[in-house]
Amino acid sequence: MGPLNLFLVFITSVISTIILRKFFVNREIFDAINHRSVHKSTATKTGGIAIFITLFLFSIIYYIKGDEIFDFSLLIPLGIMFIVGVYDDFYNADFKLKFLLQIIVAKILIDQGLVINDFHGVFGLDIIPNVPSQLFTIFVFLVIVNAINFIDGIDGLAITETIKVILLVEFLTNTPTKINALGMIILFSLLPLYYFNFKKRNKVFLGDSGSLLLGTLISIYAIILLGNEYQIKDVFLSNKALLSIIILIYPLFDLLRVFYIRIMNKKSPFRPDNNHIHHYLLKNGVSHLAICLIIEFISLLILSIFIIL
């Protein structure tokens, strides 16, 4: 996609976000403020809807033009996760239902050819059989989607994590991935949300519609990186599996940490609480922006050390 088209993506996202925010504000449909909330002003959970609308509009335009800039069938799993998120934003879907639908979406991705069938030497394993590879792919998908959903608790963090993953994977591989255009559309759709996330009043959040959509995209990127179709640039040559974990070090570490705390407290690992690392930093007076910068700086520092070593 050229610079002009990416600029149009950005403008479309801005317009969609403003229209949706105004629509929801006029009808007083706000994100509820409760004991877990980190905001005290009115906010709408419409960021994810604006992103998906932008993605869908540009996909239709390119489809009509006959220009398949990415595999448009990926809109099916992305769309399902988006709809699940929208439903959860407004009706608080049961986690077992979300979990089941996530497994179904993972299987759809597998049937579209996105499957992890190579451990790249981790645990002494390389190529693995069909059934175990599908089960492992489903597991990876569930972990990443829920990890991204879990870190979407403060302004800008999930947005920045997504942009970081897109840029890193595209930079580290020898050639642009087959979802490069999809990643760029999402990336430029996300940029306006920095402004709307950090506003003092009438904030706009991703909502579960956005975090599940982004989690699905990051999962696709992780599966692609772990596949054999794309090779890491020689200068960054290292174990793909470990590299994938390091790229997603914060959401994965935070997910494991929170699950451990909840299980030790004899609570459901999927029951929301304020035990995330970003909640701990907030309680100690660190601002949303500072937390975002600190977490991403440490993540990139760990990645840099890993690559150097």
C-alpha positions as CSV (number, residue, x, y, z in Angstrom):
1,M,0.0,0.0,0.0
2,G,1.3,3.5,-0.9
3,P,1.6,6.4,1.4
4,L,-1.5,8.1,0.1
5,N,-3.6,5.0,0.7
6,L,-2.2,4.7,4.2
7,F,-3.0,8.3,4.9
8,L,-6.6,7.7,3.7
9,V,-6.7,4.8,6.2
10,F,-5.7,7.1,8.9
11,I,-8.3,9.7,8.0
12,T,-11.0,7.1,7.7
13,S,-10.2,5.8,11.2
14,V,-10.3,9.4,12.6
15,I,-13.7,10.1,11.0
16,S,-15.1,6.7,12.1
17,T,-13.9,7.2,15.6
18,I,-15.4,10.7,15.9
19,I,-18.8,9.6,14.4
20,L,-19.0,6.5,16.7
21,R,-18.0,8.4,19.8
22,K,-20.7,11.1,19.1
23,F,-23.3,8.4,18.4
24,F,-22.6,6.6,21.7
25,V,-22.2,9.8,23.7
26,N,-25.6,11.2,22.5
27,R,-27.2,8.0,23.6
28,E,-25.3,7.9,26.9
29,I,-23.7,4.5,26.2
30,F,-20.5,4.7,28.2
31,D,-18.0,2.3,29.6
32,A,-19.1,1.6,33.2
33,I,-17.0,3.0,36.0
34,N,-16.4,0.5,38.7
35,H,-13.8,-0.7,41.2
36,R,-11.6,-2.1,38.4
37,S,-11.8,1.1,36.3
38,V,-8.6,3.1,35.8
39,H,-10.5,6.1,34.4
40,K,-12.9,8.5,36.1
41,S,-14.3,10.3,33.1
42,T,-16.8,9.3,30.5
43,A,-15.5,6.9,27.9
44,T,-16.9,4.8,25.0
45,K,-15.7,1.4,24.0
46,T,-15.9,2.2,20.3
47,G,-12.2,2.1,19.2
48,G,-12.3,-1.5,18.1
49,I,-15.5,-0.8,16.0
50,A,-13.8,2.1,14.2
51,I,-10.7,-0.1,13.4
52,F,-12.8,-2.9,12.0
53,I,-15.0,-0.5,10.0
54,T,-11.9,1.0,8.5
55,L,-10.4,-2.4,7.7
56,F,-13.7,-3.7,6.2
57,L,-14.2,-0.6,4.0
58,F,-10.7,-0.7,2.5
59,S,-11.0,-4.5,2.0
60,I,-14.2,-4.0,0.0
61,I,-12.6,-1.2,-2.1
62,Y,-9.6,-3.4,-3.0
63,Y,-11.8,-6.4,-3.5
64,I,-14.0,-4.5,-6.0
65,K,-10.8,-3.3,-7.7
66,G,-9.7,-6.9,-8.0
67,D,-6.5,-6.2,-6.0
68,E,-6.1,-8.9,-3.3
69,I,-3.6,-7.0,-1.1
70,F,-4.0,-9.8,1.5
71,D,-6.0,-13.0,1.8
72,F,-9.5,-11.5,2.3
73,S,-10.7,-14.8,3.8
74,L,-8.9,-13.7,7.0
75,L,-11.7,-11.2,7.5
76,I,-13.8,-14.2,8.6
77,P,-11.8,-15.2,11.8
78,L,-11.0,-11.5,12.4
79,G,-14.7,-10.6,12.0
80,I,-15.9,-13.4,14.3
81,M,-13.5,-12.3,17.1
82,F,-14.6,-8.7,16.6
83,I,-18.3,-9.6,16.9
84,V,-17.5,-11.7,20.0
85,G,-15.8,-8.6,21.5
86,V,-18.7,-6.3,20.6
87,Y,-21.1,-8.7,22.3
88,D,-18.9,-8.9,25.4
89,D,-18.6,-5.1,25.6
90,F,-22.3,-4.7,25.9
91,Y,-23.6,-7.9,27.3
92,N,-20.7,-9.4,29.3
93,A,-20.4,-12.7,27.5
94,D,-19.6,-15.8,29.6
95,F,-15.9,-16.6,29.4
96,K,-16.7,-20.3,28.5
97,L,-18.6,-19.1,25.4
98,K,-15.7,-16.8,24.4
99,F,-13.3,-19.6,25.0
100,L,-15.3,-21.9,22.7
101,L,-15.5,-19.4,20.0
102,Q,-11.8,-18.7,20.2
103,I,-11.1,-22.4,19.6
104,I,-13.4,-22.4,16.6
105,V,-11.6,-19.3,15.2
106,A,-8.3,-21.0,15.8
107,K,-9.5,-24.0,13.8
108,I,-10.6,-21.7,11.0
109,L,-7.1,-20.2,10.8
110,I,-5.6,-23.7,10.8
111,D,-7.9,-24.7,7.9
112,Q,-6.7,-21.6,6.0
113,G,-3.2,-22.9,6.3
114,L,-2.0,-21.1,9.4
115,V,-0.6,-23.8,11.5
116,I,2.6,-24.2,13.6
117,N,4.2,-27.5,12.6
118,D,7.8,-26.9,13.5
119,F,9.2,-26.3,17.0
120,H,12.6,-25.2,15.5
121,G,14.6,-27.3,18.0
122,V,12.8,-26.3,21.2
123,F,12.6,-29.3,23.6
124,G,14.6,-31.1,20.9
125,L,11.7,-31.1,18.5
126,D,11.5,-29.9,14.9
127,I,8.7,-31.0,12.6
128,I,5.7,-32.3,14.5
129,P,2.7,-34.4,13.2
130,N,-0.6,-33.0,12.0
131,V,-2.8,-33.4,15.0
132,P,-0.3,-32.3,17.7
133,S,0.6,-29.3,15.5
134,Q,-3.1,-28.3,15.2
135,L,-3.6,-28.6,19.0
136,F,-0.4,-26.6,19.6
137,T,-1.6,-23.9,17.2
138,I,-4.9,-23.6,19.0
139,F,-3.1,-23.4,22.3
140,V,-0.8,-20.6,21.0
141,F,-3.8,-18.7,19.6
142,L,-5.7,-18.9,22.9
143,V,-2.7,-17.7,24.9
144,I,-1.9,-14.7,22.7
145,V,-5.5,-13.6,22.2
146,N,-6.2,-13.6,26.0
147,A,-2.8,-12.1,26.8
148,I,-3.5,-9.1,24.6
149,N,-7.0,-8.9,26.1
150,F,-5.5,-8.9,29.6
151,I,-3.1,-6.0,29.0
152,D,-5.8,-3.7,27.6
153,G,-6.3,-2.0,30.9
154,I,-4.5,1.3,30.6
155,D,-4.4,4.0,27.9
156,G,-2.2,3.1,24.9
157,L,-0.7,-0.2,26.0
158,A,-2.5,-2.7,23.8
159,I,-2.2,-0.2,20.9
160,T,1.5,0.1,21.3
161,E,2.1,-3.6,21.8
162,T,0.2,-4.3,18.6
163,I,2.1,-1.7,16.6
164,K,5.4,-3.1,18.0
165,V,4.6,-6.6,17.0
166,I,3.6,-5.6,13.4
167,L,6.7,-3.5,12.9
168,L,9.1,-6.0,14.4
169,V,7.9,-9.1,12.5
170,E,7.8,-7.1,9.2
171,F,11.3,-5.8,10.0
172,L,12.9,-9.1,11.1
173,T,11.8,-11.2,8.1
174,N,13.7,-11.2,4.9
175,T,10.6,-10.3,2.8
176,P,7.3,-8.6,3.7
177,T,4.8,-11.1,5.1
178,K,1.7,-12.1,3.2
179,I,-0.4,-10.0,5.7
180,N,1.8,-6.9,5.4
181,A,-1.1,-4.8,3.9
182,L,-3.5,-6.1,6.6
183,G,-1.0,-5.1,9.3
184,M,-0.4,-1.7,7.8
185,I,-4.2,-1.0,7.6
186,I,-4.6,-2.0,11.3
187,L,-1.5,0.0,12.3
188,F,-2.6,3.3,10.6
189,S,-6.2,2.7,12.0
190,L,-4.7,2.5,15.5
191,L,-2.7,5.7,15.4
192,P,-5.7,8.1,15.9
193,L,-6.6,6.2,19.1
194,Y,-3.5,7.5,20.9
195,Y,-5.2,10.9,20.9
196,F,-8.6,9.6,21.9
197,N,-7.2,7.2,24.5
198,F,-5.3,10.0,26.3
199,K,-8.1,12.6,26.2
200,K,-9.2,14.0,29.5
201,R,-12.9,13.8,28.6
202,N,-14.9,11.7,26.2
203,K,-12.2,9.1,25.9
204,V,-12.4,6.3,23.4
205,F,-11.2,2.8,24.4
206,L,-10.6,-0.3,22.3
207,G,-13.1,-2.4,24.2
208,D,-13.1,-6.1,23.9
209,S,-14.0,-5.7,20.2
210,G,-10.7,-4.1,19.7
211,S,-8.5,-6.2,22.0
212,L,-9.8,-9.5,20.6
213,L,-9.4,-8.2,17.0
214,L,-5.8,-7.1,17.7
215,G,-5.1,-10.3,19.6
216,T,-6.2,-12.3,16.6
217,L,-4.0,-10.3,14.3
218,I,-1.0,-10.7,16.6
219,S,-1.7,-14.5,16.7
220,I,-1.7,-14.6,13.0
221,Y,1.7,-12.8,12.9
222,A,3.1,-15.2,15.5
223,I,2.0,-18.3,13.5
224,I,3.5,-16.8,10.3
225,L,6.8,-16.0,12.1
226,L,6.9,-19.6,13.4
227,G,6.3,-21.0,10.0
228,N,8.9,-22.0,7.4
229,E,7.6,-19.6,4.7
230,Y,9.5,-16.6,6.0
231,Q,13.1,-16.5,7.2
232,I,14.6,-14.2,9.7
233,K,17.3,-11.8,8.4
234,D,20.7,-13.2,8.9
235,V,21.8,-10.4,11.1
236,F,19.0,-11.3,13.5
237,L,19.3,-15.0,13.0
238,S,18.1,-16.9,16.1
239,N,15.7,-19.5,17.2
240,K,12.2,-18.5,15.9
241,A,10.3,-20.0,18.8
242,L,12.3,-18.1,21.4
243,L,12.3,-15.0,19.3
244,S,8.5,-15.1,19.1
245,I,8.3,-15.4,22.9
246,I,10.7,-12.5,23.5
247,I,8.7,-10.3,21.1
248,L,5.6,-10.9,23.2
249,I,7.4,-11.0,26.5
250,Y,5.2,-8.6,28.4
251,P,1.7,-9.8,27.6
252,L,2.9,-13.5,28.0
253,F,4.6,-12.8,31.3
254,D,1.7,-10.8,32.7
255,L,-0.8,-13.5,31.7
256,L,1.2,-16.2,33.4
257,R,1.7,-14.0,36.5
258,V,-2.0,-13.1,36.8
259,F,-3.1,-16.7,36.3
260,Y,-0.7,-17.9,39.0
261,I,-1.9,-15.3,41.5
262,R,-5.6,-16.1,40.8
263,I,-5.1,-19.8,41.1
264,M,-3.1,-19.4,44.3
265,N,-6.0,-17.3,45.6
266,K,-8.4,-20.1,44.6
267,K,-10.1,-17.9,42.0
268,S,-11.0,-18.5,38.4
269,P,-7.9,-17.5,36.2
270,F,-10.4,-15.7,33.9
271,R,-12.0,-13.6,36.7
272,P,-11.0,-10.0,36.2
273,D,-9.0,-8.2,39.0
274,N,-6.4,-5.5,39.5
275,N,-3.3,-7.7,39.8
276,H,-1.8,-6.8,36.5
277,I,1.7,-5.2,36.4
278,H,0.2,-2.0,35.0
279,H,-2.3,-1.8,37.9
280,Y,0.6,-2.1,40.3
281,L,2.5,0.7,38.7
282,L,-0.7,2.9,38.6
283,K,-1.2,2.3,42.4
284,N,2.3,3.7,42.8
285,G,1.5,6.9,41.0
286,V,3.0,6.2,37.6
287,S,1.0,7.7,34.8
288,H,-0.6,5.8,31.9
289,L,1.9,7.2,29.4
290,A,4.9,6.5,31.6
291,I,3.8,2.9,32.2
292,C,3.3,2.4,28.4
293,L,6.8,3.8,27.7
294,I,8.5,1.8,30.5
295,I,6.9,-1.5,29.6
296,E,7.7,-1.2,25.9
297,F,11.3,0.1,26.6
298,I,12.0,-2.9,28.8
299,S,10.5,-5.3,26.2
300,L,12.6,-3.9,23.4
301,L,15.7,-3.9,25.7
302,I,15.1,-7.6,26.4
303,L,14.7,-8.3,22.7
304,S,17.9,-6.4,21.9
305,I,19.9,-8.3,24.4
306,F,18.4,-11.6,23.2
307,I,19.4,-10.8,19.5
308,I,22.9,-9.7,20.5
309,L,23.5,-12.8,22.6
